[in-house]
Amino acid sequence: MVIPQSSETDLPAPSRLRLDSRPLYVRAEEALAALLENGSYQPGDQLPPEPELAQQLGISRSTLREAMRTFEERGLITRRQGVGTFVNMPSPVLIDSGLETLESVDTLVRRRGMTIQTRDLEIEEKPASYRLARLLEVAEGAPLTVVTRTKVAGGRPVAYMVDALSASVVSVADMRAGFQGSVLDYLLTQDALALAHARADILPVPADVLQSMHLEIEPGTILLLLEETLYSVTGQVISFSRNYFVPEFFKFHVVRRI
């Protein structure tokens, strides 16, 4: 299906308006869907570069990008920054997990019989910002141990994670010496911390430039953000984390009982 070319600004000609008055981006999505469904491309195939695909569909690149962003949010395609756009596999979810039990991503992935790697690892001491100071119940400017990393499973970046702890709870030196891929798994080995529970909030957020770079996706791609505060048995805040998951690979649920 090809959308008749209109103009540089994608404004349809009056004659075309009488034939199809729907917005051009809607017709662009219809054309892209037809292309994916006519058997020309199989799951895992790479689509042509944007200029070629836009010409093939008879639309501008800006309209194509708008349609592709919608398809990406629906999980039909994946855009990998600097690599290209790929048709998604039928069942791309790697992890389907409940949130009732406090477990690390590493544990969840390994339970599925898969390997998980950590890349872009940074363990640094940073002063607490106003917001982190309030969340961690420390003084503004107090030293924090901050751990950032990208998690890779199935050969693809699946999560970008940032953990912050008071340096008085775990120093940078101790974290560097004991870290093996998961901050939570490390903390669970520290009996003196006496971990008790966590409060978690999950919400959709658009990827910023930093997250898109680490996850090899386009800026603005919707991610699942899991914000989690970890507490000890005495109510002390142990850590605060912001975990950005690619929805293509993760599905979370909660079991609610009477």
N, C-alpha and C positions, 0 to 999 in steps of 0.2 A: 504494500500500500504506500503510495506516494502522495504527499500533500502538495497541491499545486503551489508553486512559488508565488509569493505575493509581492513583497517589497523588502528593502533593507531593514525596515522597522517591524516587519512581520504583520503589517496591517493589511487584512484581506481586501481585495478589490470589491467594489459594490456588487458586481455580478456574483462573486463568490458568496457574499453575505446572504444573498437571496437563496442560494442553494444550501448553505450550511452556516448558520449563525452562531454555532458554538465557538467558545474561545479557542484560539489557535493552539494553546498548550494542551487542551483536551484532545484535539485532533492529532497532535503530535504524540501524545500518550497512546492513542488508538493505533497509530501507525507503528510505533515502537513495539507495542504488544503483538501486532500482527506479524512483525518481523521475527519475534522470538517464538511465536507459536506455529509458524509455517514450516518448521523443520529445518530451516537454514542453519540454525545454531543449536547445539546440544549443551546440556549442563557442563560447565567447566570450560566451554569455548570462550575465546577472547573476541570481543566485538571490534570492528574496525575503528581507527582513530576518529576523533570527533569530527574533523573537517570532512572526511570521507563519508561518515555515517550521516551527517547533516545533509550533505549533497545527495546521498542515496534516498533520504526521506523527503527532500525538497523543502527543508526548513533551515532557519539560521542556527548557528551554534548556541546562541543564548536560549532559544526555545528548546533545543535539544537538551541542554543542561538542565533546564527546569523539569522536563519530562523524566530525565534520568535520575534526578534527585528524588522524585516521587517513587520511581521504581526501586531505588536503593532502599528507601524507607520501608517499602513493602517487602523487602528481602528478595526481589526478583533478580537483581544484579548486584555486583560488588565492584566498586571503583577503588583500585589500589594506586595510591599516589606514585607517580613516576613509572608505573608499570602498565596500566591499562584497565579496561572494563571487562568483566567476566560475567557470563551467565551462571547463575547460582545452581548448585546441586539441589535435587529434590528435597532432601532432608538435611539441611546444613547444621542443625543444632548439635553441638558437641556435648553440652552439659545441660541436663534438666534436673534441677535440684530444689529441694525444700530449704527454707531459711530457718527452720526450727532449731537445727543443730549448728553450733558454731564450729565451722570447719574452713580450712584454707582452700583456695583455688587449686593449689598443688595436689591436695588430698583428693578433691573432687575429680580432677582430671585423671590422676593415677588410678583411681577406683574404676575408671572406664577402660583401663588397660592401655592408656596412652601415655606418652612421655610429654613432659612440659619443661620448657627451658626459660631461663631468665636472661634478659639482655638489657643493655642501657642502664645497668645498675649503678646507682650513686647512693652512698651513705655519707651524709655530711652533717656538720653541726651548724645550725642556723638560729638567729635570734627569733623569739616568738613574736609574731605579728599580733595586733590587737585582737583579731578574731581567734587565732589559735590559742592565745593566752587565756581567753575566756573559756574556750572549749576544753582545754587541758587543765584549767584551774591553776595556772602559774602566772607569775608576773610578766607583764609585757617586756619583751627584750630578753627574757630568760633563755638560756641555751636549750635548744631542742635537738634531738637526733632525728633527722629526716631521711627516709628511705624511699627512693623512687626507682621504678623498674617497669619494663615491659615483659609481659608473659606471652610465650609463643607455644602453641599446641597445634599439632597436625600441620606443621610447617607455616602457620599463619599467626600473626600477632592477634591476640584475642582479648587482652586486657592491659590497661595502663594503670598503675597503682602508686599511690602516694601515702605513706604512713608518717605520722609525727608523734614523738614521745618526748617527755621531759628527759633531758640528759641525766637528771638525778635518778630516773627510773632505769634507763639503759643508756650507757655512754656510747659514743661513736665507736670507740675502740672495742668494747665488748660486742656491739652489734656486728662489726666487721669480722670479728673473730668467730662468732657463732652463727652468722647468717648462712642459710643453705637454700634460699629461694623464697621463704615465707616468713614474714614478720610474726604472724600469728603462731606458726609452728615453733618459732624460736621462743616466744613468750610462754608458750605452754610447757616448755622444758624448765622454766624458771620457777621452781616451787615457791620461792619466797614471795613472788608477786601474787599468788593465790587468786588467779583469775576466776571470775564468777559468771558474768553475763555481758552481753553487748546490746546496745540500742542501735538499730539500723533503719535508715530511711532510703528508699529507692525511688528514683524519678528519671524521666527521660531528659537529656540535655543535648544540645548541638555540640559537636566536637570543635574545639578551638584549634588554632594553628599548631600548637605544641602536641596536643593529643592526636591530631590527624597525621602529624609527621611520624610519631612513634607507632601508630596503628596502621599506617599506610592506607589511609582513607581520605576522602575529600573533606575539607573544613565544612562544618555545618551538618555532617552526617549524624544522625541521631544515635546516641549511646545510652546505655543504662548506667546511671550513676548510683553506686551504693555507698552512702556515707555511714560510717560506723564508729561508734564510741565504745571502747572496751573498759570495763570496770572490774575492780577487785572485790573480794568478799566484804571488805570494809567500806566500799563505796568510792574508793579512790579511782580517779580517771587514770587509766594506764596508757591508752593511745587513742588517736583519732586518725581515721583513714578515709581517703576518697578513692574509690575504685571504679574505673571506667571500663565497662564491658561492651564488646561488640555484640549487639542483639542477635546477629546471624549465628552466633556460636553458643549463646547462653539463654536459658529459659529458667526463671525462678518462680516458685510457687510457695504458698503457705497453706498448711492443713489446718482447717478450723473445725473444732469439735464442740458438740453440745455440752 
